[in-house]
Amino acid sequence: MELATKLSWFGLGAVHILPAAVLFAPMLTQYLYEVSPDADVGLLIIHRGALFLAIVCICLFAAFDLRVRR
C-alpha cells in the first residue's frame, strides 16, 4: 500500500509539472494557453506557474515524508 501511495503522490506532482514550467519558460504561455506572455493575463499565468511549482514541490516532499501528507 505504501508503494501505491508514493506513486500516487509522484503522479499528482507529474501532472502539475507542465503548468509549472511556465515559470521558467514564459513563452510556453503562448503554446499552452494561446496568451502572449507580455499581456496582463500572461503575467497572471506565469504567477500561476509559481503556484503550480509549489504544488509539485509539496507532492514530491509528501511522497517521502508522512507528516506532510496531512
N, C-alpha and C positions, 0 to 999 in steps of 0.2 A: 504494500500500500504506500509505503514511503517513496518508492521509485515513481509511482504514478503521480503522487503529489508534486514531486520535484519536476517531473516532465510537464505537468500542467502549469507550474509557475514559469518554467522556461518557455513554454508555448505562448503564454499570455504576454511575456516580455517580447517574444519574437514578433507578435502581431503588431506591437507598437514601435518597432524599430524604424520602419519606413517613414511614418509621420515624424518621428524624432529626428530623422536625418535632415529634415528641412532646416533645422537649426544650424547645421554645419554647411549645408549647400543650399542657400536661399533660392537658387534658380530652380530647384525642384518644385517650388510653388507653381511655376508655370506648367510643369509637366504633370504634377499630381492633381492640382486644383484649377488649372487654367486661369490663374490670377497672377498678375505681374507682382514681383517681389517689391517693387518700388511704390505700389499703391498702398493706401491705408489698410485695406483688407489683407494685403500681402504681409504687412508688418504684424497684424494680429495672428496670421497663420504661422509666421516664424516664431512668435511668442508661444503659440500653441505647441510648436515643436519642442520648446523647452519644457513644457508641462508633460508632454509625452516622454521625453527623456527621463524625467523624474519617475514616471511610472515604470519605465524599463529598468532603471536602477533599483527601485524598490522590489520589483518582481525577481530580479536576479539575486538580490540580498535575501529575499524571503525563501528562495529555493534552498538556501543553506542554513538559515537561522530560524528556528521555530518561534522565537519571540516576536519576530517581525510579522508573522502571518496573522496575528490578531488585528 
